[in-house]
Amino acid sequence: MKSTGTETGQRRRRVRLTPMQSIPVEFSGERAGEGPLTLGQLDVYEWVSETPEDFFALLCVELPVQEVVSVEDVAEAVAVLIARHESLRTTYLPGEQPRQRVAAAGVQLLEVCSLGEGQWGPQDRPAVAEALVRWLRESPDPGRRPVRMAVAIAPGAHDQVIACAAALSHLTVDNDSIEILKRDFADLLGDPARLQAGPAGHQPLDQAELEATPTEVRKADAALDHLREGLRRMPRCLYAVPGARTSGESLAVELSSVAAAMAVRQIAARTRTSRSSVVLAAICAVVARRANYPELVLPLSSSNRFEPHLVNYVGSLAQGTIATVKIAGRSFDELARHTWTTAMEASRHGRYDEAKRVAMVKLIGHERGLRRNFGPWFNSLVPESWSGLTAGVGFQPEQIDVALARTELRWRPMPVSGTPIQFRLNQIDGCLRLDAWSGDAGLVPRAELESVLLAVERLLAAAAHKDVPGSQMPAFIGLEPLPGTLGRILIDYSWVDIADVQRLVDDAIAPAVSHVFASAGGRPLVACLTATDTVRTPEQAHARCMAALAHHPTAITPRHYVICRTAPSDPADPTAWPAPLATGTGRDRTR
């Protein structure tokens, strides 16, 4: 039994969910089939196979219900939904070439939870839905079913459903698919005449077949060319406070701001850009100011839904892409337009062969001497529409000023992630809800996340009624660049502390003696070290540093290695090291 405190109206009410007997829901679709995975499915399959407990491997969401609806009504809608969308009746077969298998018919269990005694109605839906979503995520599921659906019912009220939720494997759907399922589900409950499966649309088996055609293969290869350019310029660690150390703990802070929502609508209408790109532009301006970068090369998530046949497609299409947002020299309106066009162009290069991308990432990482998490730095879960670009003009400055006083920040613990900081836009209508997630709170603490989110809000509020020149943005952001240290250098598009590289080398080649220099002999970032039985060449030293990078998230490997027989009495003196046994970058894999 799961219990959580929630607000209902003006009083605090306790939501208690007691699992009851599940209801079997029979479904029957048009066809059965088996085939290869789509490129989007393969992308998810790769990282879910490596980290099956990843927080985003399972997407748990509320499904909208009408004011008065019964369990039987929900069961009928679920049956049609599964019959209509083949991904909801698909299982995945592991192997060197994983495959998907669609069932023509079967049974889906509709899990039922009873609420405690008392009067329950539509006014309780938000609280009950939140509890039901949490129950789905936390309740045991040893079989790791790709689809789970559940309802919370009011006892003794003709099985009235107060809330409905689903837990869906990311292999089965992406966030855009969830919006389609929500819409279809609401339509099915609202109009019984729709309770027919209808003609089959474009399905994952169809998409896999399409992606194997020569034209689509060429498009996928072109997308890899775009990624290659970004991977060669993306920083090792885009954001971390100086002198940071990993803590093994992670957290997220959510900004809830009515004022920012008002401002975003005004700016989007004025600049004729999407609301999510306005938010991204503000984030980029703040992070670029704080992290001291003139441009940000960052991974985004592409929905990959540009073709008409994919508009209502339910399946995992989204993949990562890379965008370069140039902040320096732009006013905020110019930055918003630039961010929108840059993100759109990057998104058109978001469908590719994941195995080829992984190989490319490894090769470029070896050459650059870094490891980079490819998770999206910014992800918008907000569906866009043309009305979203044009609505909302007319808020007065004093309205936004008053709303600023109602802004809230809430934090919660999160699973540790390989990305030091990432942002997720959860809502933009009425109230802007923006998450900042620190992959490790030691690298980006809670106070830093809060200051960044509030700076984003300040900049948006300042730009609500007129453009903000680039020279004035730092004042509205209100944050100084992160303080540098004596040994902090900008190398290969990354700010790096020499001390972090020294710890990496010490960890990698122990028990050898070593010293890392910012520059030596006219070369940047040089490591002088003594030879050991296992490290006698630059290639061996580089391989060991690459292997140790996972434990040093803010470091990159040295650019040059100098292997000596012995170390001087003062390793910090670059002229005291004896004649080397070997020197080189260590990047030559042919030796």
C-alpha positions as CSV (number, residue, x, y, z in Angstrom):
1,M,0.0,0.0,0.0
2,K,1.3,3.4,-1.0
3,S,0.5,6.5,1.0
4,T,1.4,10.1,0.3
5,G,0.3,13.5,1.6
6,T,-1.3,15.9,-1.0
7,E,-3.2,19.1,-1.0
8,T,-6.9,18.9,-1.9
9,G,-8.6,22.3,-2.0
10,Q,-7.8,24.2,1.2
11,R,-7.1,21.1,3.3
12,R,-4.4,18.5,3.2
13,R,-5.8,15.1,2.3
14,R,-4.1,11.7,2.5
15,V,-4.3,9.6,-0.6
16,R,-4.1,5.9,0.1
17,L,-3.9,3.4,-2.7
18,T,-4.8,-0.2,-2.0
19,P,-4.1,-2.7,-4.9
20,M,-7.1,-4.8,-5.8
21,Q,-7.6,-7.6,-8.3
22,S,-6.5,-6.7,-11.8
23,I,-9.0,-6.8,-14.7
24,P,-8.0,-8.7,-17.8
25,V,-8.6,-6.6,-20.9
26,E,-8.8,-8.5,-24.2
27,F,-7.6,-6.8,-27.3
28,S,-7.4,-7.8,-31.0
29,G,-5.5,-5.9,-33.7
30,E,-5.3,-6.1,-37.5
31,R,-2.1,-8.0,-37.8
32,A,0.7,-9.8,-36.1
33,G,4.3,-9.4,-37.3
34,E,8.0,-9.5,-36.6
35,G,10.9,-7.5,-37.9
36,P,14.0,-5.4,-37.0
37,L,13.9,-2.5,-34.6
38,T,13.6,1.0,-35.9
39,L,16.6,3.4,-35.5
40,G,14.8,5.1,-32.6
41,Q,14.1,1.8,-30.9
42,L,17.7,0.7,-31.4
43,D,18.9,3.9,-29.8
44,V,16.8,3.2,-26.7
45,Y,17.7,-0.5,-26.7
46,E,21.4,0.3,-26.5
47,W,21.3,2.5,-23.4
48,V,18.5,0.6,-21.7
49,S,20.5,-2.7,-22.1
50,E,23.5,-1.0,-20.4
51,T,21.5,0.7,-17.6
52,P,18.1,-1.0,-17.3
53,E,17.4,0.9,-14.0
54,D,17.8,4.3,-15.7
55,F,15.1,6.7,-14.5
56,F,14.0,7.4,-18.1
57,A,13.8,3.8,-19.2
58,L,10.3,3.8,-17.9
59,L,7.9,6.7,-18.6
60,C,5.1,7.0,-16.1
61,V,2.2,9.4,-17.0
62,E,-1.3,10.3,-16.2
63,L,-4.0,9.4,-18.7
64,P,-6.9,12.0,-18.8
65,V,-10.3,10.8,-17.7
66,Q,-13.7,12.4,-17.9
67,E,-15.6,13.6,-14.8
68,V,-17.7,10.4,-14.5
69,V,-16.2,7.3,-16.0
70,S,-16.3,3.6,-14.8
71,V,-13.6,0.9,-14.8
72,E,-15.5,-0.7,-17.7
73,D,-15.3,2.5,-19.7
74,V,-11.6,2.6,-19.2
75,A,-11.2,-1.1,-20.1
76,E,-13.0,-0.6,-23.4
77,A,-10.8,2.4,-24.2
78,V,-7.6,0.5,-23.3
79,A,-8.6,-2.4,-25.6
80,V,-9.1,0.0,-28.6
81,L,-6.0,1.9,-27.8
82,I,-3.9,-1.3,-27.9
83,A,-5.6,-2.5,-31.0
84,R,-4.9,0.8,-32.8
85,H,-1.2,1.2,-31.8
86,E,1.0,-1.8,-32.5
87,S,3.8,-0.6,-30.2
88,L,1.5,-1.2,-27.2
89,R,1.3,-4.9,-28.1
90,T,5.0,-5.4,-29.0
91,T,7.6,-7.4,-27.2
92,Y,11.3,-7.2,-27.9
93,L,13.6,-10.1,-28.7
94,P,17.2,-9.7,-27.5
95,G,20.2,-10.8,-29.6
96,E,23.0,-9.4,-31.7
97,Q,20.3,-8.1,-34.0
98,P,17.4,-7.4,-31.7
99,R,13.9,-7.7,-33.1
100,Q,10.3,-6.6,-32.4
101,R,7.3,-8.9,-32.3
102,V,3.8,-7.6,-32.6
103,A,0.9,-9.7,-31.2
104,A,-2.4,-9.8,-33.1
105,A,-4.4,-10.4,-30.0
106,G,-3.8,-10.9,-26.3
107,V,-4.8,-9.7,-22.8
108,Q,-3.6,-6.6,-21.0
109,L,-4.1,-6.4,-17.2
110,L,-5.7,-3.2,-16.0
111,E,-4.4,-2.8,-12.5
112,V,-7.0,-1.4,-10.0
113,C,-6.2,0.5,-6.8
114,S,-8.9,1.5,-4.3
115,L,-8.9,4.9,-2.5
116,G,-9.7,5.2,1.2
117,E,-13.2,5.8,2.5
118,G,-14.7,9.2,2.0
119,Q,-16.0,11.4,-0.8
120,W,-13.8,11.4,-3.9
121,G,-14.5,13.4,-7.0
122,P,-12.9,15.3,-9.9
123,Q,-11.5,17.9,-7.6
124,D,-9.2,15.1,-6.2
125,R,-7.9,14.0,-9.6
126,P,-4.5,15.9,-9.6
127,A,-3.6,14.5,-6.2
128,V,-4.8,11.0,-6.9
129,A,-3.1,10.9,-10.3
130,E,0.2,12.0,-8.8
131,A,0.0,9.2,-6.3
132,L,-1.0,6.6,-8.9
133,V,1.9,7.6,-11.2
134,R,4.3,7.3,-8.2
135,W,2.8,3.9,-7.3
136,L,3.3,2.6,-10.9
137,R,7.0,3.7,-10.8
138,E,7.7,2.3,-7.4
139,S,5.6,-0.9,-7.3
140,P,7.5,-4.1,-8.1
141,D,7.3,-5.4,-11.7
142,P,9.7,-8.4,-12.0
143,G,8.7,-9.1,-15.6
144,R,9.5,-5.6,-16.7
145,R,6.4,-5.4,-18.8
146,P,6.6,-2.8,-21.6
147,V,3.1,-1.6,-20.8
148,R,1.2,-1.2,-17.5
149,M,-2.0,0.6,-17.0
150,A,-3.8,1.3,-13.7
151,V,-6.8,3.1,-12.3
152,A,-7.7,4.5,-8.9
153,I,-11.3,4.1,-8.0
154,A,-13.6,5.5,-5.3
155,P,-15.0,2.7,-3.2
156,G,-18.7,2.3,-3.1
157,A,-19.3,4.7,-6.0
158,H,-20.1,2.3,-8.8
159,D,-16.4,1.9,-9.4
160,Q,-16.0,5.5,-10.5
161,V,-12.5,6.1,-11.8
162,I,-10.9,9.1,-10.2
163,A,-7.6,8.8,-12.1
164,C,-5.8,6.7,-14.6
165,A,-2.1,6.3,-15.3
166,A,0.3,4.2,-17.4
167,A,3.9,3.0,-17.1
168,L,5.4,2.6,-20.6
169,S,8.8,1.4,-21.6
170,H,10.8,4.0,-23.5
171,L,11.3,1.2,-26.1
172,T,7.5,1.4,-26.7
173,V,7.0,5.2,-26.7
174,D,8.7,8.5,-26.6
175,N,7.2,11.7,-25.1
176,D,5.5,12.8,-28.3
177,S,3.9,9.3,-28.5
178,I,2.5,9.8,-25.0
179,E,0.8,13.0,-26.0
180,I,-0.9,11.1,-28.9
181,L,-2.0,8.4,-26.5
182,K,-3.4,10.9,-24.1
183,R,-5.4,12.6,-26.9
184,D,-6.7,9.2,-28.2
185,F,-7.5,8.0,-24.8
186,A,-9.5,11.1,-23.9
187,D,-11.3,10.9,-27.3
188,L,-12.3,7.3,-26.7
189,L,-13.7,8.0,-23.3
190,G,-15.5,11.1,-24.4
191,D,-17.2,9.7,-27.5
192,P,-18.3,6.0,-27.4
193,A,-18.8,6.1,-31.1
194,R,-15.0,6.2,-31.4
195,L,-14.7,2.8,-29.8
196,Q,-13.6,1.2,-33.0
197,A,-9.9,0.6,-33.8
198,G,-10.1,2.4,-37.1
199,P,-7.7,2.1,-40.0
200,A,-4.1,1.3,-39.2
201,G,-1.7,4.1,-39.4
202,H,2.1,4.1,-39.8
203,Q,3.5,1.5,-37.3
204,P,7.0,0.7,-36.1
205,L,7.2,-2.4,-38.4
206,D,6.4,0.0,-41.3
207,Q,9.0,2.5,-40.1
208,A,11.8,-0.2,-39.8
209,E,11.0,-1.2,-43.4
210,L,11.1,2.4,-44.6
211,E,14.5,3.1,-42.8
212,A,16.1,0.2,-44.7
213,T,15.5,1.9,-48.1
214,P,18.6,3.6,-49.8
215,T,17.1,7.1,-49.4
216,E,16.7,6.8,-45.7
217,V,20.1,5.1,-45.2
218,R,21.7,8.2,-46.9
219,K,19.7,10.5,-44.6
220,A,20.9,8.6,-41.6
221,D,24.5,8.8,-42.7
222,A,24.2,12.5,-43.3
223,A,22.9,12.9,-39.7
224,L,26.1,11.2,-38.5
225,D,28.2,13.8,-40.4
226,H,26.3,16.5,-38.5
227,L,26.9,14.8,-35.2
228,R,30.6,14.3,-36.0
229,E,31.1,18.0,-36.3
230,G,29.4,18.7,-33.0
231,L,31.3,15.9,-31.2
232,R,34.6,17.4,-32.2
233,R,33.7,20.7,-30.4
234,M,31.5,19.7,-27.5
235,P,33.1,20.4,-24.1
236,R,34.0,17.5,-21.8
237,C,32.0,19.1,-18.9
238,L,29.9,22.1,-19.8
239,Y,29.1,23.1,-16.2
240,A,30.6,22.3,-12.8
241,V,31.6,24.6,-10.0
242,P,35.4,25.0,-9.7
243,G,37.1,22.6,-7.4
244,A,34.1,20.3,-7.4
245,R,34.2,16.7,-6.3
246,T,31.7,14.0,-6.9
247,S,29.4,13.2,-4.0
248,G,27.4,10.2,-5.3
249,E,24.2,12.0,-4.7
250,S,21.9,13.7,-7.2
251,L,19.0,16.1,-7.0
252,A,16.7,18.2,-9.2
253,V,15.2,21.6,-8.5
254,E,12.0,22.7,-10.2
255,L,11.1,26.3,-10.9
256,S,7.4,27.0,-10.9
257,S,6.8,30.5,-12.2
258,V,3.6,32.1,-13.5
259,A,5.6,35.2,-14.3
260,A,8.0,33.3,-16.6
261,A,5.0,31.7,-18.4
262,M,3.6,35.2,-19.1
263,A,7.0,36.4,-20.3
264,V,7.6,33.4,-22.6
265,R,4.2,33.9,-24.3
266,Q,5.0,37.6,-24.9
267,I,8.5,36.9,-26.2
268,A,7.4,34.0,-28.5
269,A,4.7,36.3,-30.0
270,R,7.1,39.1,-30.6
271,T,9.9,37.0,-32.1
272,R,7.7,34.4,-33.8
273,T,9.6,31.6,-32.3
274,S,8.5,28.6,-30.3
275,R,8.0,28.9,-26.6
276,S,10.4,26.1,-25.7
277,S,13.1,27.8,-27.8
278,V,12.6,31.0,-25.8
279,V,13.2,29.1,-22.6
280,L,16.2,27.4,-24.1
281,A,17.6,30.7,-25.2
282,A,17.3,32.1,-21.7
283,I,19.0,29.0,-20.3
284,C,21.8,29.2,-22.8
285,A,22.4,32.9,-22.0
286,V,22.6,32.2,-18.2
287,V,24.8,29.1,-18.5
288,A,27.1,30.8,-21.0
289,R,27.5,33.7,-18.7
290,R,28.1,31.5,-15.6
291,A,30.4,29.0,-17.3
292,N,32.2,31.6,-19.3
293,Y,31.5,30.2,-22.8
294,P,30.8,32.5,-25.9
295,E,28.8,29.6,-27.4
296,L,27.3,26.3,-26.2
297,V,27.7,23.0,-28.1
298,L,25.1,20.9,-26.5
299,P,23.1,17.7,-27.0
300,L,19.3,18.1,-27.5
301,S,16.6,15.6,-28.2
302,S,14.9,15.5,-31.6
303,S,11.4,14.3,-31.9
304,N,12.0,13.2,-35.5
305,R,8.4,13.8,-36.5
306,F,8.9,16.1,-39.6
307,E,7.2,13.8,-42.1
308,P,3.4,13.7,-42.4
309,H,3.1,9.9,-41.9
310,L,4.8,10.4,-38.4
311,V,2.5,13.0,-37.0
312,N,0.3,10.4,-35.2
313,Y,2.9,7.7,-35.0
314,V,3.2,5.9,-31.6
315,G,6.6,4.5,-31.1
316,S,10.1,5.5,-30.0
317,L,11.4,8.0,-32.6
318,A,13.3,10.5,-30.6
319,Q,17.1,10.5,-30.7
320,G,19.8,12.8,-29.6
321,T,21.3,15.5,-31.8
322,I,23.8,18.4,-31.3
323,A,23.2,22.1,-31.6
324,T,25.6,25.0,-31.4
325,V,24.1,28.1,-29.9
326,K,26.2,31.2,-30.2
327,I,25.4,33.7,-27.5
328,A,28.0,36.4,-27.7
329,G,27.0,39.6,-29.6
330,R,23.3,38.9,-29.7
331,S,20.4,40.6,-28.1
332,F,17.8,38.4,-26.4
333,D,15.4,38.5,-29.4
334,E,18.2,37.7,-31.8
335,L,19.3,34.8,-29.5
336,A,15.7,33.4,-29.3
337,R,15.5,33.4,-33.1
338,H,18.9,31.9,-33.5
339,T,18.2,29.3,-30.9
340,W,15.0,28.3,-32.6
341,T,16.5,27.9,-36.1
342,T,19.6,26.2,-34.7
343,A,17.6,23.7,-32.7
344,M,15.3,23.0,-35.7
345,E,18.2,22.4,-38.0
346,A,19.9,20.1,-35.5
347,S,16.6,18.2,-35.0
348,R,16.6,17.4,-38.7
349,H,19.8,15.4,-38.2
350,G,18.4,13.3,-35.4
351,R,17.8,9.9,-37.0
352,Y,20.8,7.7,-37.4
353,D,22.3,4.2,-36.8
354,E,23.1,4.1,-33.1
355,A,25.8,1.5,-33.5
356,K,27.6,3.8,-35.9
357,R,27.2,6.7,-33.6
358,V,28.7,4.7,-30.6
359,A,31.7,3.8,-32.7
360,M,32.1,7.4,-33.8
361,V,31.9,8.7,-30.2
362,K,34.5,6.2,-29.1
363,L,36.9,7.2,-31.9
364,I,36.5,11.0,-31.3
365,G,36.7,10.5,-27.6
366,H,40.0,8.6,-28.0
367,E,41.4,11.4,-30.3
368,R,40.3,14.2,-28.0
369,G,41.0,12.4,-24.7
370,L,37.6,12.8,-23.2
371,R,34.4,11.0,-22.5
372,R,31.1,12.7,-23.0
373,N,27.6,11.7,-21.8
374,F,25.2,12.0,-24.8
375,G,22.1,12.5,-22.8
376,P,20.0,15.6,-23.8
377,W,21.1,18.8,-22.0
378,F,17.7,20.3,-22.7
379,N,14.5,18.3,-23.2
380,S,11.1,19.9,-23.8
381,L,8.0,17.8,-22.9
382,V,5.7,20.7,-24.0
383,P,3.8,20.2,-27.2
384,E,4.0,23.2,-29.5
385,S,1.2,24.7,-31.5
386,W,0.8,27.8,-33.7
387,S,-1.5,29.4,-31.1
388,G,1.3,29.0,-28.6
389,L,3.4,31.4,-30.8
390,T,0.8,34.1,-31.0
391,A,-1.3,34.0,-27.8
392,G,-0.7,35.8,-24.6
393,V,0.1,39.3,-25.8
394,G,-1.2,42.0,-23.5
395,F,0.3,41.2,-20.0
396,Q,1.2,44.4,-18.3
397,P,4.6,44.8,-16.6
398,E,3.0,45.1,-13.2
399,Q,1.2,41.8,-13.7
400,I,4.5,40.0,-14.3
401,D,6.1,41.9,-11.3
402,V,3.2,40.7,-9.0
403,A,3.5,37.2,-10.3
404,L,7.2,37.1,-9.6
405,A,6.4,37.0,-5.9
406,R,4.5,33.7,-6.3
407,T,7.5,31.9,-7.8
408,E,8.4,28.6,-6.1
409,L,11.5,26.4,-6.0
410,R,11.1,22.7,-5.0
411,W,13.9,20.2,-4.9
412,R,13.8,16.4,-4.8
413,P,16.4,13.6,-4.8
414,M,17.2,12.0,-8.2
415,P,19.2,9.0,-9.5
416,V,22.9,9.9,-10.2
417,S,23.5,10.7,-13.9
418,G,26.6,11.0,-16.0
419,T,25.5,14.5,-17.2
420,P,26.6,17.2,-14.7
421,I,23.5,19.4,-15.4
422,Q,20.4,19.1,-17.6
423,F,17.2,20.9,-18.0
424,R,13.6,19.7,-18.6
425,L,10.7,21.9,-19.5
426,N,7.6,20.2,-18.1
427,Q,4.9,22.8,-18.5
428,I,4.5,26.3,-20.0
429,D,0.8,27.0,-20.1
430,G,-0.3,29.1,-17.1
431,C,2.8,28.3,-15.1
432,L,6.2,27.5,-16.4
433,R,7.7,24.4,-14.7
434,L,11.4,23.9,-15.5
435,D,13.6,21.3,-13.9
436,A,17.3,21.7,-13.4
437,W,18.9,18.3,-12.6
438,S,22.3,17.9,-11.2
439,G,23.7,14.5,-12.2
440,D,26.0,14.8,-9.1
441,A,25.3,17.3,-6.4
442,G,29.0,17.6,-5.7
443,L,29.6,19.0,-9.2
444,V,26.6,21.3,-9.3
445,P,25.1,21.9,-5.8
446,R,21.5,22.7,-5.0
447,A,22.3,26.4,-4.4
448,E,23.8,26.6,-7.8
449,L,20.8,25.1,-9.5
450,E,18.5,27.5,-7.7
451,S,20.5,30.5,-8.7
452,V,20.6,29.5,-12.4
453,L,16.8,28.9,-12.5
454,L,16.1,32.2,-10.8
455,A,18.5,33.9,-13.3
456,V,16.5,32.4,-16.2
457,E,13.3,33.8,-14.7
458,R,14.8,37.2,-14.3
459,L,16.0,37.3,-17.9
460,L,12.7,36.2,-19.2
461,A,10.8,38.8,-17.2
462,A,13.2,41.5,-18.4
463,A,12.7,40.5,-22.0
464,A,8.9,40.2,-21.7
465,H,8.0,43.7,-23.1
466,K,11.0,44.7,-25.1
467,D,14.2,43.2,-26.4
468,V,17.2,43.2,-24.1
469,P,20.5,44.2,-25.8
470,G,23.4,41.7,-25.3
471,S,25.4,44.3,-23.3
472,Q,22.5,44.5,-20.7
473,M,21.9,40.8,-20.3
474,P,24.6,40.2,-17.7
475,A,22.9,42.7,-15.4
476,F,19.5,41.0,-15.6
477,I,21.0,37.6,-15.3
478,G,22.6,38.8,-12.0
479,L,25.3,36.1,-11.8
480,E,29.0,36.5,-12.2
481,P,31.1,34.0,-14.2
482,L,32.3,31.1,-12.1
483,P,35.5,32.0,-10.4
484,G,38.6,30.6,-12.0
485,T,41.6,29.0,-10.3
486,L,45.3,29.5,-10.9
487,G,45.5,26.2,-12.8
488,R,42.3,26.5,-14.9
489,I,42.8,26.6,-18.7
490,L,40.6,26.6,-21.8
491,I,41.8,23.7,-24.0
492,D,39.9,21.9,-26.8
493,Y,36.7,23.8,-26.1
494,S,36.7,22.8,-22.4
495,W,37.6,24.6,-19.2
496,V,39.8,22.3,-17.3
497,D,41.6,22.4,-13.9
498,I,45.1,21.1,-14.1
499,A,44.6,19.6,-10.6
500,D,41.7,17.5,-12.0
501,V,44.0,16.2,-14.8
502,Q,46.7,15.4,-12.2
503,R,44.3,13.3,-10.2
504,L,43.2,11.5,-13.3
505,V,46.8,10.7,-14.2
506,D,47.7,9.6,-10.7
507,D,44.8,7.3,-10.6
508,A,45.5,5.9,-14.0
509,I,49.2,5.1,-13.9
510,A,49.8,4.5,-10.2
511,P,52.4,3.7,-8.7
512,A,54.3,5.8,-11.3
513,V,55.5,9.3,-10.4
514,S,53.9,12.0,-12.6
515,H,53.3,15.7,-13.0
516,V,50.9,17.4,-15.3
517,F,52.0,20.8,-16.8
518,A,49.7,23.3,-18.4
519,S,52.3,23.6,-21.0
520,A,55.9,22.3,-21.5
521,G,58.2,22.3,-24.4
522,G,55.8,24.4,-26.4
523,R,53.0,21.8,-26.1
524,P,49.8,22.2,-24.0
525,L,48.7,19.9,-21.2
526,V,51.8,17.7,-20.9
527,A,52.1,14.7,-18.5
528,C,55.6,13.7,-17.5
529,L,55.7,10.2,-15.8
530,T,58.0,7.4,-14.9
531,A,57.8,4.1,-16.8
532,T,56.4,1.0,-15.1
533,D,56.0,-2.6,-16.2
534,T,52.5,-1.8,-17.6
535,V,53.1,1.8,-18.9
536,R,56.1,2.2,-21.2
537,T,54.6,4.0,-24.1
538,P,52.3,7.0,-24.6
539,E,49.7,4.7,-26.1
540,Q,49.6,2.6,-22.9
541,A,49.5,5.8,-20.8
542,H,46.6,7.2,-22.8
543,A,44.7,4.0,-22.8
544,R,44.9,3.9,-19.0
545,C,43.9,7.5,-18.6
546,M,40.9,6.9,-20.9
547,A,39.8,4.0,-18.8
548,A,40.0,6.1,-15.7
549,L,38.0,9.0,-17.1
550,A,34.7,7.6,-15.9
551,H,35.7,8.4,-12.3
552,H,36.9,12.0,-13.1
553,P,34.0,13.7,-14.8
554,T,35.6,17.2,-15.0
555,A,39.0,16.1,-16.4
556,I,40.4,15.4,-19.9
557,T,43.5,13.3,-20.6
558,P,46.8,15.0,-21.2
559,R,47.5,16.1,-24.8
560,H,51.1,14.8,-24.7
561,Y,52.9,12.2,-22.7
562,V,56.6,12.1,-21.8
563,I,57.7,8.7,-20.4
564,C,61.0,8.8,-18.4
565,R,63.0,6.1,-16.7
566,T,63.1,8.0,-13.4
567,A,61.6,11.1,-11.8
568,P,63.6,14.2,-10.6
569,S,63.6,15.2,-7.0
570,D,61.3,18.1,-7.9
571,P,58.7,16.6,-10.4
572,A,57.1,20.1,-10.7
573,D,60.2,21.4,-12.5
574,P,59.7,20.6,-16.2
575,T,63.4,21.1,-17.0
576,A,64.5,18.6,-14.3
577,W,63.0,15.5,-16.0
578,P,65.6,13.3,-17.6
579,A,65.8,12.4,-21.3
580,P,62.6,10.6,-22.2
581,L,62.3,6.9,-23.2
582,A,59.2,7.8,-25.3
583,T,57.0,10.8,-26.1
584,G,53.8,11.3,-28.0
585,T,50.1,11.9,-27.9
586,G,49.2,8.3,-27.3
587,R,46.4,8.6,-29.9
588,D,48.0,6.4,-32.5
589,R,46.0,3.2,-32.4
590,T,48.1,1.5,-35.2
591,R,51.0,0.9,-32.9
